[in-house]
Amino acid sequence: MIDWIAAFFLIAGSLFMLVAAIGVVKLSDVYMRMHAITKAASLGAILMLVAVSLLYVQWIVWIEALMVVVFVILTAPIASHMIAKAAHKTNMPKGPNYVMDELEGVDTDIPDKA
């Protein structure tokens, strides 16, 4: 029974990874591509790690999987934020369906306190 549950998690994780890969190829600009990679690939990786943890019932595997999940959860939003900030700062072109840019004309640099 555990094998079937792990297979379900592996297939679901693979499908999320596939959606992320298709999103990177098909979406129009860096902001939408970044969203696809951050959300779908992170969830796909977490689902696959859950499957591995179910298949290999050893405490070291669970600890390693938990550490990777925490690392992905902590670093993916920060990395996507920094990529978006760099893309906006370098005036990367936006897709055709953007309604407004809330950061247009705003200086996003942190001022020096010296």
DAWOUR-V786655 format. One line per field, one symbol per residue. phi: phi as a letter, one per 20 degrees, with the letter a starting at -180 (. if undefined). psi: psi as a letter, one per 40 degrees, with the letter a starting at -180 (. if undefined). burial: + if it has 24 or more other ideal C-beta (glycine too) atoms within 12 Angstrom, else -. A space follows every 50 residues. Layout:
# DAWOUR-V786655
phi = ???
psi = ???
burial = ???
This chain:
# DAWOUR-V786655
phi = .ffffffffffffffffffffffffefecfffffffffffffffffffff fffffdecfffffffffffffffeeffffffffffffffelffeffdfeb cfefndeefeffde
psi = ddddddddddddddddddddddddddididdddddddddddddddddddd dddddggidddddddddddddddddddddddddddddddefiiiieehdi heehehheihiie.
burial = --------++--+--++-++--+------+++++++++++++++++++++ ++++----------+---+--+---+---+---+--++------------ --------------
